[in-house]
Amino acid sequence: MACATTLSRIAGLVRDVVVARLFGAGVITDAFFMAFTIPNLLRRFFAEGSLTAAFVPTFSEVLHRRGEEEARRLASRCASLLLLVMLVVVTLGILCSPWIVQGIGYGFSQTPGKLELTDQLNRLMFPYIGLVSLLALLTGILNVHGHFFLPSLSPLFLNLTMIVSALTLGVYFNQPIFALAVGVVLGGVVQLLLQFPALLKYRIRLHFDFRFCRDSNLRRIVMLMLPGIAGVAIYQINIIVSRLLASFLADGSLSYLYYGQRLFEFPQGIFIVSLAQAALPLMSSQVAEDDRTGMQQSLSFAMSLVTLFMLPAIIGLLLCARPIYSLFFLGGEFDQAAVEGAALALTCYAPGLVFVGYSRIASQTFFALKDTRTPVVVSFWTLLVNLVAGLLLMKPFGYAGLAAALTLSTVVNAALLLSLLQRRTGSFLHAALLLPIVKSLPACLAMGGTVFFLLQQLDWAQIGQTLEKGLLLALTVGVGAGVYLGGCYLFKVEEVRKGWQLLLRRRSTGKL
């Protein structure tokens, strides 16, 4: 699952490089990223948020307790209802687009034509929300059946479709950025179709079934979704607030935040999303089987892994921000000022990476316990922190202040969720959080010193030297990872030692 996600994230990086080289960081990219925000937020609102949180635990319980036939019936009714809802949402989104765009990007009206371009792009991309919501339902079904590979691989095809569209279809539009928007919709279609081979493998044949009024399981999913929708809505409002505030800043500010957040999401998407997606059906099954000890062990192990992987990732992002943007993005319409702007945004985002992981795992645990209310309440306070901090920091620090405000709100969100979760699951979380930090800290420091030294061997502000930059950055990442893993093994970090022993055992038996 992590390997598939890694391929998808690499393709996402290539996509962002193509966009940066073709369109730079300015009015056009601000308009596209703002327009893409709206269907993307709704995707998380309906699909990856409340729908997944409510559907997976219920579907898992039905499958384990009532059998495959009842589970297939529930899946068909959910798909039928979701299709109807998405038809309404997409239609309203396209019709109401001018007012939606003006509401979240009001500051764009200061630049002639910027708000109108955003509206046109938003209308074009809005059907993506319907496609990806159906994809989320299919992903949940496959995950409960233990299949993770194709759902994890699907973003790869979205990124590839967007890249091909941007490179080949631009000549057919007066404004080439529309080719990228077409790629979003085509990518959604490809993602959805990709799941059907796996559905056939597990004999999952969905059909139209509109008899959902009397289905108690479907009603339970809807009731679980309602507080979940509120929680996800608050989180998405949090992002909209940041984008709205950014629309009042100088042209390019929203693009800097986007490019910074995209690189910030690279390790998050590879590891945190994969781990959380795998943890939800596992812990849901353990809760359904009343295996409290197993659930605690799964939660503890997931939290430990977040710490061990995200701490070195934070150090790596802080030290490698400018080298990465210099290597991959510098050139074409993306100049040195854009490199500095994106790197600054990433530097402000990076410290929040481990807290995003904690929050994601904690939220999934509440969902597995069929508690969707607690994350709602926590998200509300997170929204207030982000709003107040953003207003205070945006004037003196610009877009960097908005990035720092979002990081601060992420810390608050994680702290509140973990505190409340500990009351539900016991005090074992202390060890799961603190021991990996203490054990891995020497390895992190050794890795940081090594990476810093190696990066000083080149002037990253110079254009060109692509081969030299690429080789040095690859060497730095490889050596840094080796130093970190070696340090963890030396200081007896148990998870790393177990992984190494497992690898040696499999090699000795010739089994992989």
N, C-alpha and C positions, 0 to 999 in steps of 0.2 A: 504493500500500500504506500509506504514512504517512497519507494523507488518510482512508482507511477506518479506520485505527487511531485517528486523531484523533476522528472521529465516535463511535467506540466509547468512547473515554475521556471524551468530553464527556457521553455518556449515563451512563457510570459515575459521573461527578461528580454528575449530577442524581439518580441512584439513591442515592448516599450522602447527599445533601441531604434527600431524601424520608425516608430511614431516620432521619437525625438529627432532623428536625422531628417525625416521628411517635413515635419511641421514645427519643430523647435519648442519653445516655451513662451507663449504669448497669447494674443486674443483668440486665435483659432483653437489652440489646444485648451485654453480656459473654457471655451464654449463646449467643446466635445466632452471634457472631463465632467463639467457640470451636468450636461445632458445625460451622460452615461451614469451619473450618480443616481438619478431618479429611478430608472428601471433596476439598477443594481441594488439600491436600497430596498425597493419592493421585493426583489428576489430574496434578500435576507429577511425581510419582514414576513413574507408568506412562506417561503420555501425552506431556507436553511434554519430559520428561527422557530416560530411557533408550530409550523406544520410538522417538522422533524421531531421536535421535542414532545409533541402530543401523540404523533402517529407511532413512532418506533416502540415506546414502552407498551402501548396498547396492543399493537400488532404482534409483538413478541409474546405477550401473555396469551393472546388468542391462539397463536401458532403452537405454543408449548402445551396449553391446557385443553384446547378444543380440536386441534388437528388442522391439516393443510386445507381441507375443503372449506371450513369456516373462515380460515385466514384468507383464502383466495376470494371468497365472497365479500369480505370486508374490504379488501384491496380494490376490487372492482367498483364498489359503491363509493369509496373515497375518491377514486380516479374520476368517476362520473360527476360527483359533486364539485370536485376541484376544477374540472373542465368548464362547468357552467359558471363558477365564480370568476375564473380567469377571463372568460369571454366578456363578462361585465366590466371587470377591472381594466382590461386593455382598451375596451371601447371608451370608457369614461376617461382614461388617461390620455388618449389621443384627442378627444373632444375638448378636454379641459387643460390641455398642455400650455396654452399661453398664460393662464393664471397660475398654474403650478410653477412654471419656470420663473415668472416674475416674483412669486412668493419666496423662492429659495435663492434667487440670484439677483435681487433687486439692485444691488450695486453695479451690475453690468450695464444698466441703463446709462451710466456715465460715459460709456464708449459707444458711439454710433454703430448700429448693426449687430452688436455683440449679443444682445438679448434675443433678437430675431433669429440669429443663427443657432443659438442654443435651443430655441423652440422647435425649429425645423429638425434638428438632430434628434431631439427628444421624441418627436412624433414618429420618426423613422425607426427608432430603436425600441419603442415601447412594447411591441409584441414579444420581445425577448423575455419579459417577465412571465408570460403564460407558458412559454416553452420550458423555461428553467424551473418553474414550479412543478410541472409534471415530471421533470427530471428528478427533482428532489424526492418526490413520492416513490419513483422507481428505485432510486438510490436507497431509500429507507427499507424497501422490501428486500432488495438484494443484500443489504448489510445484515439484516436479521437472519437471512439464510446463510450468512458467513462468507458472502462474496463481496470483496472490496476493490478488486483490481480495476475493472472497467469503469465503475463510478469515479475512482480516483484518477483515471486516465482521461476522462471526458474533457476537463479543462484544457488538456493539451490540444485537442482538436478545435476548441474555440479559439485558442491563440493562433494556431496554424491558419485557420480560416481568416482571421482578422489580418494576419500578415500578408497572405496571398491577395486578399481583397485590396488592401492598402497599396500594394505594389502593382497590381494589374488593372484595377477598375477606376483608378483616379482620373484617367484620361477621358472617361465618359461623363464626368461631372464638371460644372463650372467651378465648383469649390471641391477640390480633391478629398477633403476631410469626410465628405459623404460616403466615399468608398469604404472608409473604416467603419462607419455606422452600418452599412449593408453587411459587412463582415460579421458584426455582432449578431445580427438576426440569423444569417446563414449558419454561424457557429452554434447557435442554440438548437437549430434543426439537427445538425450533425451530432451534437451531444446526446440529444434525445434518442435518435436512431441507433446510436452505439450500444445502448443498454439492452436492446431486444435479443441479441444472441444469448446473453446471460439469462434473461427471463425464460427463454425457451429451454435452456439447459436445466433449469429448476422446475420446469413444467408450470410456469406461471403464465396463464393466459387471461389477460384482463378483457372484460367486455363491458358494454354499457349496461348499467344496472341502476335505475333511478328509484329503487325502493329503499331509500335511505331514511325515510321518516320514522320507520318502526325499528330501525337497527339501534339497539342499545349501545353497542360498541362504538358506532359512529357518533352517536350523541355524546358519549364519553370523550371521544377525541375532540369534538367541537367545544365541549365545556372546558377541557384542558387547554385548548388553544386560546380561549378568550383572555385569561390572564397572561398567557404567553405572548399574545399579540400586543397587549399593553406593554409588556416588558421590552419586546423587540422594538415597538414603536418609540419608546423612550430612548432606546439606544440609537435608533436611526435619526431621531430628532437631534440627538447629541451631535451626530455627524453633520446633519443639515445646518445646525447652528454654526459649526466651524466653517462650512462652505459659504454660508450667508455672510459671516463676518469677513471671510477672505475676499468676497466679491467687492468689498469697499476698499480693499488695498490696491496697490499698483498692479497693472497688467503683468501677468506672469506669476503672481503670488499663488494662485490656485494650482497652477501647473507645477510649481516647485513643491508644494505640499503633496501633490499626487505622485510625482516621481520619488519623493522621499518616502512616502507611505508604501509605494510599490516594493521598494527594496526592503523596507522594514517588514513587509508581509512575506518576503521570500522564505526565511527560516520558519516563520509562523505557519505558512501554508504547508511547507514540507513536513514539519514535525507536529506542531500543536493541533492543526486541523485533523491530521491523520490519527493522532493519538485520541483526540476527543471523539472522532467519528467511530473509532473502534471501541472506545470505552463505553459509550452509551448503550448499545445493544448488549454488551457483556454484563454491565452492571444492572441493566433492566432484567436480564434473565436471572441474575443472582437474587434480585429483589423479589421477582416472581416466584422463585424457588425458596424464598425465606432464608437465603444463605447470607446472613449478616456478616459473618467472618470473611467470607469470600469477597463480598462487596468492599469491606474495609481494606483488605489486602490489595484489591484492584485499584482503589482510590489512592492508597499510600504509594504504590508502585508508580502510578501515573504522575503523581506530584513530584516524586523523586526524579523521574526522568525529565520532567519539565525543567527542574533546577539544573540538572547535569548538562542538558543540551542548550538551554537558553542563556546561561551565564557566559559561556565562551562566545556564544553568538552575539551577545551585546558588545563584548569587548572587540570582536571582529568587525562589527558594523561601525563602531566608533572610530577605529583605527583605519579602516579600509574605505570609508565613505568616499573621500575625494579620489583615491586611486581607481575605484570601481567606476565612478561616473566619468573619470578621465579616459579610462580604457574603452568603455563600451559606448558612451554617449557623446563624447566630445567630437564635434565635426558636423558638417552640414549646417543646419539651422540652429544647432545646439552649441553655443559658444562657451567660453570660460566662465562668464558671469552666470550662465545657467548651471554649470557644474558646481560653482560655489553655492548658489541658491539651493539646489537640490541636496547637496551634501550637508548644508546647515540644517535643513528640515529633517533629514535622516538622523543627524546627531541629536536633535531634540526628541525624536520619536524613540530612538534605540533603547534607552533605559527602561521603557515600559514593556519590553518584550516578555520578560519573565512573568510580569503581573498579568499580561494578557493570557499567558498559559494557565496560570493559577485560576483566573476568572473563568476561562473556558471549561476547565475540568470540573471546577466547583459547580458551575451552572448545569453541566451534564449530569452531575450527581444528584442535584435537586430534581432534574427532569426524570431521572431513573426512579426517584422516590415519589414521582407523580406530584411534586410540589413545584408548580410554575408561578406561584404567587411571590415567593421570596425574592427571586431575581428581579421581579417587577419593582418591588419597593426599593431594592438596592440601586437599580438603574435610575430611578427617579432622583435619588441623591447624587448619583454620578453626573446626571444632566445638569443639576444646579452648580456643581463644582466646576464643570467644564465651561458653563456659560459665564459665571462670575470671573473665573480665572482668565478666560479668553478676552473678556471686556477689559480687564485690568492690564493684560500683557500685550494686547495687539497694538496699542498706540506706541509704547516705547520700543517694542521688539518686532513689530510687523508680523509676518507669517510665522516666524520662529516662535513668537509668543503664543500663537494659536496651537502650534505643534506641542509646545511645552505644556499648555493647558490640557490638551487631550491626554498627555502622558500622566499628568497629575491626577486627572479624573480616573485613569486606569488603575493607578495605585490605590486610590480610595475604594474603587469598585472591588478590587481583589481583597483588600483588607476586610471590608464589610462581609463579603460572601464567605470568606474563610472563617471569620469569627462566628457567623451564624451556623455554618456547616459543622463546626466543631461541637456545637451544642447538640446536633442531631446524631453525630457519628462517634463522638468520644474524643479524648485528648491525644490519641495516637498521631494526629496531624502535626503536632509539634515536631516529633522526630522526623516525619516525612519531609518537612520543610527545612528544618535547621541543620540536620546532620549532613545532607548532601552539600549544603553551602559551606559548612566548616571543612569538610573533607576535600572539596574540589577547589577551594580558594587558592592554595599554593600552586596548583596546576594552572589555574586561570592567570595568576600573576606571572608565572614562567612563560606561558603562552603569549601574554600581552607584551612582555619585554622582548621576546624573540620576534614577534610580528612588527613591533615598532622599529627595531633595528634594521630588519630586512627592507622595510618600505623606504628607509632613508637613502637607499642606493640609487634612486632615480628622482628626477624633477618631474612630478606628475602634472605640472601646469603647462608643460610644452605639448603642442599639438604634434601628432605623429608618434613615432617610436612604438607602433602598435605591437610588434613582435616582442621587443624588449619589455614593454609593460605587461604584456600577457604572460610571458615566461616568469617574470619576477613575481607577479601577483599569484600565479598558480603555485610557484615554489613557496611563497609566503603562506598561502592557505594550507598547503600540504604539510609543511614543516610545523606550522602552528597547531594543526590538528594532531600531528604526531606527538608534539611536546605535551599537549593537553592530555591525550589518552595515556601517554606514558606516565605523566605525573599522577593521573588518577589511579593507574595500576600500582605505582610505587607507593602512594599514600592509602592504598587498600580501600578505594571506593568500591563497594561491594557489587553494584550493578555492572560496572565495567569489568571487574574481575570475573564475574559469572559469565558475561558475554564472551570474554576471551577464552575461558575454559570450555564453553560450549562449542566455540569455533574449533579449538584444538581437538576436542573429542570427535566432532563430525569429520574433520580431516583425517583423523587416525582410522576411522571406520570406513572412510571413502564415501560417506553419505553427505549430501548437501540439502 
